[in-house]
Amino acid sequence: MRNNFKLYSIIFVAISLLVTSCGGKVEAPKVESWKLYNDRFFGTEIKYPGNWMFSTDSKKIKIYSSQEAADKFYELYSQGSVSGTPTGVEIEFGSVKFKDAKFSTLNEFKSNEEMGWQGITFSENKVAYMEKKEGIEFSFNAQAGAKAKLQVKQIVSSSDSTFYYLKYSGFNEYFETYSLIFDSILASVILPKAKVKGKEIDESIPSETYTTFENEYFSISHPDNFQAIFPTVKGETIMSVELIGYRQDCTILIDILPAKKLSLEKVYEQNKNKYNATSVNDVTVGGLPAKVLSYSPVAKIDRKVYFVVKNDKVYRIFSTWYKPMSKDIISAFDKSINSLVIK
């Protein structure tokens, strides 16, 4: 079994869709609302049930029918088997560039998947479509525990030297029962438009077109070729949001922590020695007073860390960029940080 699964921060509180009858048979869940995941950088979209669990990283998203399902799939991928009688399903949507995969055909993609499930027999390929792009579908069954039958179906297509895949996995009878929801999710997929040959665009440079990220704590504008991801929170951190583009070393990270009745000056005094700052300045962020420290955490990387206090919360903002790209990054990141509105 695979053991390289890493669960990212889950950002929605789940309301279980599991409904059982007196006889214990799983009934088809009702979906009352849908949410849209729109990756502006890669140009993909997908809809999913509004009260399902959701996690993301820079190359894929994972959707779970419940918190219990997320925990059981994590157990499967980390330990190779599942205890008890697991319930629920997982849906994964992602992309892999040919150059990263080191192969370029759909059959090679399938063969690579088979290597991760040694001893398991995959089905023959069937023709399948993802947003009208022809691809292949394959599936397999596996015993994942004494009371855990795992069923997996995967659809893969390719475009512009990139594989796009949608994988559906379910425990026991949940795979069949939730299959109609998977069909609806598959029908919602939007893939990137084909690239028009012409002037090469440097994808690492922030776009001049801005979009807005918003949650219950704040809103912020950012280049539309950057996307919001949600790092795992640690310690007292209430939440974290990271805006990230093509380069992993050019990001804006916003952490929210409890202020514990401390003023901005007190917060600054408690934190200043954590950074080998080359300068410290008083500025405003979103109309609020702030402290900003400039430093270089490693060679060729520059960073500013801002501290803002409002509603007994500390907003700690890291603006990080690759130093040789300073002229392209700094103005775009400063524009984003100045657009921050804390609620």
Buried (B, 14 or more C-beta within 10 A) or exposed (E): BEEEEEBBBBBBEBEBBBEEEEEEEBEEBEBEEEBEBBBBBBBBBBBBBBBBBBBBBBEBBBBBBBBBBBBBBBBBBBEEBBEEEBBBBBBBBBBBEBEEBEBBEBEBBBEBBBEEBEEBEBEEBEEBBBBEBEBBBBBBBBEBBEEBBBBBBBBBBBBEEBBBBBBBBBBBBBBEBBBEBBEBBBEBBBBBEEEEEEEEEEEBBBBEEBBEBEBEBBBBBBBBBBBBBBBEBEEEBEBBBBBBBBBEBBBBBBBBBEBEEBEBEEBBEEBBEEBEBEEEEEBEBBEBBBBBBBBEEEEEBBBBBBBBBBEEBBBBBBBBBBEEBEEBBBEBBEBBBBBBBBE
